[in-house]
Amino acid sequence: LLEQTHDPREHIRVWAIKLLNDSGAPSKGALKRFVKMAQTDTAGLVQLELASTLQRLPHARRWELAAALVSQTTFANDPVLPLMVWYGINTAVPENRTEALKLIAKCKIPKVRQFIARRLTGDSGEKKKAGQSRKARPAKKSPASFDADAWKIPSAKENFHVFLLMGQSNMSGFAMMLREDKRPVARVVKLPTKGKLRWYPAAHPLHNRLKSDRFGLALPFAKEYLKDKPDVVVGLIPVAWGGAGIDKLKKGTPTYEDAIKKAQFAMAQGTIKGVLWHQGETDTVQQANTDSYAQKLAQLIADIRADLKDDKLAFIVGNLAEFYGTGKDHRSPDRVKRINHVRSVLRALPNKVTNTGFVESSDCSSPDHHKVHFDRKSYIILGTRYATVYADILDKANKAIDKDKK
């Protein structure tokens, strides 16, 4: 793996770092290599992955890597990297003021210097002289401190709304990304697909199991969802898997158990509000899988609700792309018939299972000739529609409660 960190391809180096961190804190040899990469590697995604490594290290081992990360001016004005470095060292600053001051002297990223200085002065620990009193002045909130607080988990569970992202590649995201898509969205955090469970600022790609995981619908959903909820932070749990049929996602599979484990972790801090589901393409390949799809989907919903102890948990499904079945690989009459059957199962779900919703895939387009996945514009449309359908489910549930009260 250390050899792969020398690969000329950026995404290979990123994955090498991820895998070297997979079991927790990196080895001494890996950390030495990470320090060298932080000093010399000019790829932004590599620098971000190295910055996320800081939180895996014991406080005493964070300083050398942090110093290397802030030694370059290349990313001084980057909207994300300074914050990621700060998240990695902020808890270590009050424990070792000497190292923090040394880091300020070496730091070429102004925002990180500001964060450290503010933390040092706020935690200065100066004792008041006997008989002396000092009136505290309310601190002014600078733009930088606003940025640092943009992904803070609310102390009240009811203000931290968590959603599970389940399905296959159209949920994990398949569209090409723009540079701006790598910037975290304010008030949206995610759990990693691998490694230690902790919340990170959420940016595309949310999933990172496969190199095809890119821009998806979940962040557009979160943006739309938050528009009328100024006090809420959204937490996303990405557990979709490209190419997975429902048999690889149901209860008893590693993917399902991973989803439940992460949801239970999130419930300690927030409230699970729903499941966003986009899946079914793989289950149109074999007739037996198509025939059993409705029963398996209903059972999966029941299992999730039982395991999370919420029999009314919202579950939203998206329709297969309307263009799916028009590409040369999927347009045989039998295949189209199976595709239409799965579509009918998804569409009928709200009439068969309470607190479920269906999202149309009309007016969407594909980026390639395979005619399976959506393009970037379409994922934004779908994300907005998922938010609208969720609001409708909530509205119906509230009306039912009001009716029962009467």
N, C-alpha and C positions, 0 to 999 in steps of 0.2 A: 504493500500500500504506500509506503514511503516513496517508492520509485514512481508511483503514479502521480505524486505531487509535483513531479518534474515534467509531466506531460504537457505538450504545447497547447492542448485544447482546454479552455477554461472550465467547461463543465466536468471534465474528468478530474481536474485538480479539486474542484469543489466537492465532488463525490468522494474523493480520497480523504479529504478532511473530515467529512461526515462520518465515514466508516471508521476512521481512526478514533473518532470521538464516541463511537456507538456504545461502548461499554462503560462510559463515564469519563473521568478525567484522562487526558491523553498521557502516554508514557513520556519519560524524560527525552527519549530520542525524537518522538513525534513533536513534543513541545519545542525542542531546539530547531527543528525544521520549520515549524509554524512561525517562530520568531524571524527566521531568515526570510520566509515568504512575505511576512508583514512588512519587512524592510524593502523588499525588491519587487514583489509581484504587483503589477499595475492593473490587474483585472478587478473591477468593482465587486463582482459576486464572490471572488476569492476573499477579498478584504472583509466583506460582510460575514462570511462563514467563519473566518478567523476571529472576528469580533464576538460572534456568538459563542465561541469556545471559552471565552473568559469566564462565563458563568459556570462552567463545568470544573473550574480549577479551585483549589483551596485559596483563600485570600492571599496567603504569602507567596503563591506561585503566579499570581496574576500580573505582577508589576512589569516583568520583563517583556511579556507579550504586549501589554498595553503600551509600553514605551515604544515598541517597534511600530505598532499600529498608528500612533500619533506622530511618528517621525517623518511622514510624507506630507507634502502640501497638496498632492494630487486630489485628495478627497476632502480638503478643508471646508469646502462649501457644499459638500454633498448633504442632502436632506436627511439621510438615514444613518450613515456610518458613525458620525459623532454621537448620535443617540445610542447606538448599539455598544460603542465603547464605554459610554457612561453607564449604561445598565450593567455592564460587566465589572465595573470598579466601584460603583457608588457605595456599596456596603463595606468595601475594604478601606475606604478613605479615612473614616474616623478611627479605625483600628491601627493605622500606621501613617501618621501625619508626616513623618520624615520622608517616606517613599512618595507620598502624595505631592509634597513640595518639590521633590526631585522630578516628578513627572511633569509638573507645571513648567519647570525650567526647560525641559526637553520638548514640550508639546508644541506642535506647529498647527494645531487645529483650535482656533479661538473659542469655539463653543465648548469644547471639552475643558479648556482652561477656566472658562467662566463657571462651569458646573462644579469643578473641583474647588475653586476659590470660594464659591458661595457655600459649599458644604463645610469647608474648613472654618469659615467665619461663623457659620451657624452653629457648629459644634465645637467652638473654641475652648469651651470648658473653663473660661476665666472665672475665678471666684470673686465674688463681691467682697470688698473690704468691710470689716466690721462696722455696723451702724450706717452703711451706705446703701442706698436703694437706687434702682435705675428703672425708669419707666420704658417698657418695650415699645418700640415703634412698629406699627404694622408694616410688614415687608411688601414692597411693590412687586408685582408680578411682571417680570420681563417676558418678551416673546419667547426667549429661550426656555424659561421655566414652564411656560405654557406648553411648549413642545414636549418637554420632558414628562409632563403630567397627562399628555393626550391618551396614553394607554394604561393609565392607573386603574387597577381593578377596584370598583366601588366597594365600600365597606358594607353596604346593605345588599343582601342577596337579591332583593327584588329589582335592583338596578343593574344587575349583571345577567344579561339574557344570552343563553347558550343554545346553539343549534348544532346538531349532528349532520354531517355531509356524507351521504351514503350513495352507492351506486357504482357505475363504471366510468369510462373515460369522459363522457359528457358531463359528469359531475366533477371529476378531478380537473377538468379543463384541458382543452386541446388546441386552443387558438394561439396564434403567434402573439408575442408580447411586444409592447412598446417600452421604451426606456422608463416612461413615467409609471408603468405598471409595477415596477420594482420598489416603488416608494410605499411605505406602510400607510394604511388608511387610518386616520384619527378615530379613536374610540372603537377600534376593532382589533381584537387579539385572537391568536390561534394557539392550539397545542401542536407540537411537532408530530409528524408521522412516526418518527423514531426517536429513541433516546429518552432522557429524563423528562418527566412531565413538569412543564412550567409554561407560563403564558408568554408569548412573544408578540410584538407588533405584527399585524397581519398584512402581508403583501403577496402579490402573485409571484411564483406559484404557491398555492396553499398546500397542495400535495407535492411530495418529492420522492415518491416511490419509483417512478419511471421517468426517463428523460423526456417523454412526451407530455408529462404533466406541465401545463402552462397556464394561460389565462382561462378562467372559468366563470361561472355564474354566481358563486357565493359572495364575493366581495361587492358586485353590483347589487345583490340582494341586501347585504348589510347596509350599504349606503342609503338605499331607498327606505329600509326599515327604520333607520335612525332619524329620518327627516323630521318626524314629529315627536321625538323622544330625546330631548336635550340632556337629560340626566342619566341616560342609559349607556352602558358599554356592551358591545356584542362580543361574545366568545364563539369561535368556530372550531369544530372538532373534525378535521378532514380524515375520513376513513374510507373513501372510495378507492376502487382499484380497477385500473384500465383492463378491459377484456373479461371481467368477472361475470359469470352467470350468477343467478340468484342462489344456486346451490353452494357457491363459494362465499356467500355473504350471510347465509342464514345462521340460526343459533347452532352452536357446536363447532363452528369454524373459527380459525384464528382471527379472521377479520372481524367477525361479530363480537368475539370475546374482547378484542382490543377496543372496539367501539364502546362496549358497556363499561370496561375498566376506566376509560377516559371520561365517559359521562359521569360516572360515580365520583371520580376525582373532581370534576367541575362542579358537582352538586354541593361540595363543601364550601364553595365560594359564591355560587350563583344558582340560577334556576334554569333547568332544561326547558326550553320553550317549544321545541319541535324538531322534526327530522325533515331534511330536504333530500329527496330521492330522485335520481335520474338514472334509470337502468332498464334493461330489457332487450337490447340489441342482440346480445349473445344467446338469449333464450329463444331466438327465432331461427337458430341453425338446425336444431333437431325437433321433430314433431312432438316427441314425448315431453320435452322441456316446455314447449309452447302450451301443450294441453294442461300441464300441471301448474302453470305460472300463477293463475288467479289464486289457487289454494295456498301456494307457497308464499305469495306476497301477503295475503291476509294473516297467515300464521306468523310471518316475520314481524308484522306490525303488532300482533298480540304479544309476541315474546318480548319485544322491546318495551312495550308498555308495562308488562308484568315485571320485567327485570329492573325497570326504573321506577316501579311503583306509582305509575301515573296512567290510569286507564283512559284518560282523555287527552293524552299527549298528541299534539297536532302532527300530522304526517302528510306531506305534500309531495305528489309525484308529478313529474313532467312528461309530456307526450314524447314519443320517439319523433325524430325529425320528420317533417312531412315529405322531405326529399329522400328519406331512407327507403330503399327499395327501387330507386331509379338508376342507381349506379350499376355498372356492368357486372359487378360481383354479387349483387343481391336482387336482381330483377327477374329471376325465374318465377313462373306463376306460383309454384308451391311456396317459395320463399316469401313472396309478396303476401300470400294468404296468411302465412304465419305471422308476418310483421303486422298485418291488419288485426289479427286476433289479439296480439299483445297490446296494440293500441286500444282496442275495445275494452280490454281488462283495466287498463290504466284510466280510461275515461269513465268507466262505470264505478270506479272505487268509491267516490263520495256518496253514491246511492246505496252502497253496501256496508261501508265501515264508517262509523261516526267520527267526526273531527278529522276528516281527511279532505284533501283538496287536489284538484287537477289543474295543471298549467298547459295551455295550448302552445303549440310550436309553430303556429302559422306566421307568415311574413318573415321567416328566418332563412338563412342561406348557409351554404357549405363553402369551405375554403379550397376544396380540392375535388378531384374526379371520383373519389371513393364514395362520396355522398353519404357519410355516416355522422360526421361531427359538424358542429356549428362553428361559424367564424366569430371573431371578436365582437362585432356589432350585435350579433344574435345572442351571445351570452349576456350582454348588457340588457337586451330586451327580456330575455328569460329571467334574469335576476330580478328585474323590476316586477315581472308578472308573479314570481314566487312571493314577493312581499305583498302584493295586492291580494293574492289568494289567501295568504296567511291572515291578513286583516279581515277578510271575509269570514274565515273560519272562526276567528275570535269574536266577530260581531254576532254571528249566529249562535255561538255558545253563550254569549252574554244575554241575548234575547231569550234563549231557552231558560236561563236561570231566572230572568225577570218574570217569565210566564209561569214558572213553577211557584214563585213567591206569591203570585196572584191567586 
